[in-house]
Amino acid sequence: MILTVTPNPSLDRTYEIPALARGEVLRATVERMDPGGKGVNVSRAVAAAGHRTVAVLPLGGAPGALVAQLLAGQGIDVAPVPIAGATRSNIALAEPDGTLTKINAPGPELTPAESEALLSALRAHDVGAAGDWIACCGSLPRGLAPQWYAQLVERAHAAGARIALDTSGASLLAALKERPDVVKPNAEELATAVGRPLATVGDALKAAEELLTYGARSVLASLGADGQLLVSEAGAHFGDAPVVAVRSNVGAGDASLAGFLAAGGTGPRALASAVAHGAAAVQLPGSVMPSPADLDPGAVTVSADIPLDRPLSEPAP
């Protein structure tokens, strides 16, 4: 089973538009409404792959009720933690060339009691069996200190579960001390964590190796169009796959993490699954998660021969 924890979920509205013009009336050609948040997306991708998943998340107000309804409609077990504030609503504007403009609301402020209720929700589920994963993903809402993820990692390990962490900044650095089993930064988050710019795949490899010294047991680094790295004490592998056209990159990293965990969460086979899921996700509209029919495993290349000198198409500052 894969249980996800999303401290700051959202109701996401995506509009596909011909072009973004400031100050003009824009007419969308496609409109979508999806449950959002990084952990939520991981659960959606896991469910789409036919695996059992439970989504733990704080929900409040009418947007929260709609998020729960949409998740249940996708066959996902929802474990809501009731909060007084309303779940945030986000807006994304997608252009034909793949450019995405996002407006993310700040979300509610959780009380100390709500924070503890979210941490304690892990006890209500039978996690800890062989193969179980807890994926903790996304930014922290107001009211939760940067150390909150570290507490969650500690409790997950105490329950006997493996834990995957996808967050950034101070929250990531604090949690590394508790030795999460895998962390999944993108290139920008990786650069921020080590405090220096990344210009090549080799730079990203060195940064991932540095996160191991901070406490991560393995690092799954998404480099966007330049592929993905998996780095652990067992070694490093690089994976990529061709993408003909990018339709939306919303949730692509979350789909990658879901593919990685669903394939066992370790080794080249899991990396190949992560790459296949990420490549499929960017070719789908909005934050639609790929199903097995969308995947093209044969297009994925995974190798221990890492292209160290390959420039990153979007260097991380």
C-alpha positions as CSV (number, residue, x, y, z in Angstrom):
1,M,0.0,0.0,0.0
2,I,1.1,3.6,-0.6
3,L,-0.3,6.1,1.8
4,T,0.2,9.8,0.9
5,V,0.2,12.8,3.2
6,T,-0.6,16.2,1.7
7,P,-0.5,19.0,4.3
8,N,-1.7,21.7,1.9
9,P,-4.1,20.2,-0.7
10,S,-6.1,22.2,-3.2
11,L,-8.9,22.3,-5.7
12,D,-7.2,22.9,-9.0
13,R,-8.8,24.5,-12.0
14,T,-6.9,24.3,-15.3
15,Y,-7.8,26.4,-18.3
16,E,-6.3,25.8,-21.8
17,I,-6.0,29.1,-23.6
18,P,-4.7,30.1,-27.1
19,A,-2.3,32.7,-25.6
20,L,-1.9,34.7,-22.3
21,A,-2.5,38.4,-22.8
22,R,-2.5,40.6,-19.8
23,G,-5.5,42.9,-19.4
24,E,-7.6,41.0,-22.0
25,V,-10.6,38.8,-21.8
26,L,-9.3,35.2,-22.3
27,R,-11.6,32.5,-23.6
28,A,-10.6,29.0,-22.6
29,T,-10.8,26.1,-25.0
30,V,-10.7,23.4,-22.3
31,E,-11.6,23.6,-18.6
32,R,-10.7,21.0,-16.0
33,M,-11.2,20.7,-12.3
34,D,-9.0,18.2,-10.3
35,P,-8.1,17.5,-6.7
36,G,-4.6,18.9,-6.2
37,G,-1.5,18.9,-4.1
38,K,1.6,16.9,-4.6
39,G,0.6,14.0,-2.4
40,V,-2.9,13.9,-3.8
41,N,-1.4,13.6,-7.3
42,V,0.8,10.7,-6.2
43,S,-2.3,8.9,-4.9
44,R,-4.1,9.6,-8.2
45,A,-1.2,8.2,-10.2
46,V,-0.9,5.2,-7.9
47,A,-4.7,4.5,-8.3
48,A,-4.5,5.0,-12.0
49,A,-1.8,2.2,-12.1
50,G,-4.2,-0.1,-10.2
51,H,-2.6,-0.1,-6.8
52,R,-4.2,0.6,-3.4
53,T,-3.6,4.1,-2.0
54,V,-4.9,6.1,0.9
55,A,-4.8,9.9,0.8
56,V,-4.4,11.6,4.2
57,L,-5.1,15.3,4.0
58,P,-6.6,18.3,5.9
59,L,-9.9,19.3,4.4
60,G,-12.3,22.2,5.1
61,G,-15.2,24.1,3.6
62,A,-16.9,23.5,0.3
63,P,-13.6,23.2,-1.7
64,G,-12.5,20.5,0.8
65,A,-15.7,18.6,0.3
66,L,-15.3,18.7,-3.4
67,V,-11.7,17.5,-3.2
68,A,-12.9,14.4,-1.2
69,Q,-15.7,13.8,-3.7
70,L,-13.3,14.0,-6.7
71,L,-10.8,11.7,-5.1
72,A,-13.4,9.1,-4.1
73,G,-14.6,9.2,-7.7
74,Q,-11.1,8.1,-8.8
75,G,-11.2,5.0,-6.5
76,I,-8.9,6.6,-3.8
77,D,-9.5,5.9,-0.1
78,V,-9.7,9.4,1.5
79,A,-8.7,9.9,5.1
80,P,-9.7,13.5,5.8
81,V,-8.6,15.5,8.8
82,P,-11.3,18.1,9.4
83,I,-10.1,21.7,9.8
84,A,-11.8,25.0,10.4
85,G,-10.4,26.8,7.4
86,A,-11.3,26.3,3.8
87,T,-9.1,24.2,1.5
88,R,-7.4,26.4,-1.1
89,S,-8.3,26.8,-4.7
90,N,-5.6,27.2,-7.4
91,I,-5.8,28.3,-11.0
92,A,-3.5,27.2,-13.9
93,L,-3.4,28.7,-17.5
94,A,-2.0,26.4,-20.1
95,E,-0.8,27.6,-23.5
96,P,-0.4,25.4,-26.6
97,D,3.5,25.7,-26.5
98,G,3.5,24.1,-23.0
99,T,3.9,27.4,-21.1
100,L,2.0,27.2,-17.8
101,T,1.0,30.2,-15.6
102,K,-0.1,29.2,-12.1
103,I,-1.8,31.1,-9.3
104,N,-1.6,29.2,-6.1
105,A,-3.6,30.4,-3.1
106,P,-1.9,30.4,0.3
107,G,-4.4,28.0,1.9
108,P,-5.7,27.8,5.5
109,E,-3.7,28.2,8.7
110,L,-3.8,25.0,10.7
111,T,-4.1,25.2,14.5
112,P,-1.7,23.2,16.8
113,A,-4.6,20.8,17.4
114,E,-5.1,20.3,13.7
115,S,-1.4,19.9,13.1
116,E,-1.2,17.1,15.7
117,A,-4.4,15.5,14.3
118,L,-2.7,15.3,10.9
119,L,0.4,13.7,12.4
120,S,-1.7,11.2,14.4
121,A,-3.7,10.2,11.4
122,L,-0.9,7.7,10.5
123,R,-1.9,5.6,13.5
124,A,-5.3,4.9,12.0
125,H,-3.9,3.0,9.1
126,D,-2.1,-0.3,9.0
127,V,1.2,0.8,7.5
128,G,4.5,-0.9,8.1
129,A,4.1,-4.2,6.2
130,A,6.7,-5.1,3.6
131,G,6.3,-2.9,0.6
132,D,4.4,-0.2,2.4
133,W,5.4,3.4,1.6
134,I,4.3,6.7,3.1
135,A,4.8,9.6,0.6
136,C,4.8,13.1,2.3
137,C,4.6,15.8,-0.4
138,G,4.3,19.5,-1.0
139,S,4.6,22.8,0.8
140,L,3.5,23.2,4.4
141,P,0.4,25.4,5.2
142,R,0.5,28.3,7.5
143,G,0.7,27.1,11.1
144,L,3.1,24.2,10.5
145,A,6.8,24.8,11.4
146,P,9.6,23.6,9.0
147,Q,10.3,20.8,11.5
148,W,6.8,19.3,10.9
149,Y,8.0,16.9,8.2
150,A,10.8,15.8,10.4
151,Q,8.3,14.7,13.0
152,L,6.3,12.9,10.3
153,V,9.4,11.0,9.1
154,E,10.2,10.0,12.7
155,R,6.7,8.7,13.3
156,A,6.6,6.8,10.0
157,H,9.8,5.0,10.7
158,A,8.6,4.2,14.2
159,A,5.6,2.5,12.5
160,G,7.9,0.5,10.4
161,A,7.1,2.2,7.1
162,R,9.4,3.5,4.4
163,I,9.0,7.1,3.7
164,A,9.4,9.2,0.5
165,L,9.6,13.0,0.9
166,D,9.0,15.6,-1.7
167,T,9.4,19.1,-0.3
168,S,11.9,21.8,-0.4
169,G,13.8,24.5,1.5
170,A,14.0,24.5,5.3
171,S,11.4,21.7,5.5
172,L,13.6,19.4,3.4
173,L,16.8,20.2,5.3
174,A,15.2,19.7,8.7
175,A,13.7,16.3,7.6
176,L,17.0,15.0,6.3
177,K,18.2,14.5,9.8
178,E,15.5,11.8,10.3
179,R,16.9,9.9,7.2
180,P,14.0,9.6,4.8
181,D,14.2,6.6,2.6
182,V,14.0,8.7,-0.6
183,V,13.7,12.4,-1.3
184,K,12.6,13.7,-4.7
185,P,13.8,17.3,-5.5
186,N,13.6,18.9,-8.9
187,A,16.7,20.7,-10.2
188,E,15.8,24.0,-8.6
189,E,15.1,22.5,-5.2
190,L,18.3,20.5,-5.4
191,A,20.3,23.7,-6.1
192,T,18.6,25.5,-3.2
193,A,19.3,22.6,-0.8
194,V,23.1,22.7,-1.6
195,G,23.3,26.4,-2.0
196,R,24.8,26.6,-5.4
197,P,23.7,26.7,-9.1
198,L,23.6,23.6,-11.2
199,A,24.5,23.9,-14.9
200,T,25.1,20.2,-15.9
201,V,23.9,16.7,-15.1
202,G,27.2,16.2,-13.3
203,D,26.5,19.2,-11.1
204,A,23.1,17.7,-10.2
205,L,24.8,14.3,-9.4
206,K,27.2,16.0,-7.0
207,A,24.3,17.9,-5.3
208,A,22.4,14.6,-4.9
209,E,25.4,12.9,-3.4
210,E,25.7,15.8,-1.0
211,L,22.1,15.2,0.2
212,L,23.1,11.6,1.0
213,T,25.7,13.1,3.4
214,Y,22.9,15.2,5.0
215,G,20.9,12.1,5.8
216,A,18.9,11.0,2.7
217,R,19.1,7.3,2.0
218,S,18.4,7.9,-1.7
219,V,17.7,10.8,-4.0
220,L,15.4,10.7,-7.0
221,A,16.1,14.0,-8.8
222,S,13.8,15.3,-11.6
223,L,15.8,17.3,-14.1
224,G,12.8,18.2,-16.3
225,A,13.4,17.6,-20.0
226,D,16.9,16.4,-19.2
227,G,15.9,13.2,-17.4
228,Q,16.1,11.9,-13.9
229,L,18.8,10.8,-11.5
230,L,18.6,8.1,-8.9
231,V,21.5,8.3,-6.4
232,S,22.0,6.1,-3.3
233,E,24.9,4.3,-1.5
234,A,24.5,1.5,-4.0
235,G,25.4,3.8,-6.9
236,A,23.9,6.2,-9.4
237,H,21.8,5.8,-12.5
238,F,20.4,8.2,-15.1
239,G,17.2,7.8,-17.0
240,D,15.4,9.6,-19.8
241,A,12.8,9.2,-22.5
242,P,11.9,11.3,-25.6
243,V,8.8,13.5,-25.4
244,V,7.3,14.6,-28.7
245,A,5.2,17.5,-27.3
246,V,4.6,18.9,-23.8
247,R,1.0,19.6,-23.1
248,S,1.2,20.3,-19.3
249,N,3.9,19.6,-16.7
250,V,1.5,20.0,-13.8
251,G,2.0,16.9,-11.6
252,A,4.6,15.3,-13.8
253,G,7.0,15.0,-10.9
254,D,4.3,13.6,-8.7
255,A,3.5,11.0,-11.4
256,S,7.2,10.1,-11.5
257,L,7.3,9.6,-7.7
258,A,4.2,7.4,-7.9
259,G,5.8,5.3,-10.7
260,F,8.9,5.0,-8.6
261,L,7.2,3.8,-5.5
262,A,4.7,1.5,-7.3
263,A,7.8,-0.3,-8.8
264,G,9.3,-0.9,-5.4
265,G,11.0,2.4,-4.7
266,T,14.6,1.3,-5.3
267,G,17.0,0.5,-8.1
268,P,17.1,1.0,-11.9
269,R,13.7,-0.7,-12.5
270,A,12.0,1.8,-10.2
271,L,13.8,4.6,-11.9
272,A,12.6,3.4,-15.3
273,S,9.1,3.4,-14.1
274,A,9.5,6.9,-12.7
275,V,10.8,8.2,-16.1
276,A,8.0,6.5,-18.0
277,H,5.3,8.0,-15.7
278,G,6.8,11.5,-15.9
279,A,7.1,11.4,-19.7
280,A,3.5,10.2,-20.0
281,A,2.2,12.9,-17.6
282,V,3.6,15.9,-19.5
283,Q,1.7,14.8,-22.6
284,L,-1.6,14.8,-20.9
285,P,-3.9,17.8,-20.1
286,G,-3.9,19.7,-16.8
287,S,-2.9,17.5,-13.9
288,V,-4.3,14.3,-15.5
289,M,-2.3,11.3,-14.2
290,P,-1.2,8.6,-16.6
291,S,-2.8,5.2,-16.8
292,P,-0.8,2.1,-17.9
293,A,-2.2,2.6,-21.4
294,D,-0.4,6.0,-21.5
295,L,3.0,4.6,-20.7
296,D,5.8,3.7,-23.2
297,P,8.4,1.7,-21.2
298,G,10.2,0.8,-24.4
299,A,11.1,4.4,-24.9
300,V,12.9,4.7,-21.5
301,T,16.7,4.4,-21.3
302,V,18.4,3.8,-17.9
303,S,22.1,3.6,-17.5
304,A,24.9,3.8,-14.9
305,D,26.8,5.7,-17.5
306,I,25.7,9.2,-16.5
307,P,26.2,12.1,-19.1
308,L,28.1,14.3,-16.6
309,D,28.8,17.1,-19.1
310,R,25.3,17.4,-20.5
311,P,24.1,20.9,-19.9
312,L,20.8,21.3,-18.2
313,S,18.3,22.9,-20.6
314,E,17.0,25.0,-17.7
315,P,20.0,25.6,-15.4
316,A,19.0,25.8,-11.7
317,P,19.9,29.1,-10.1
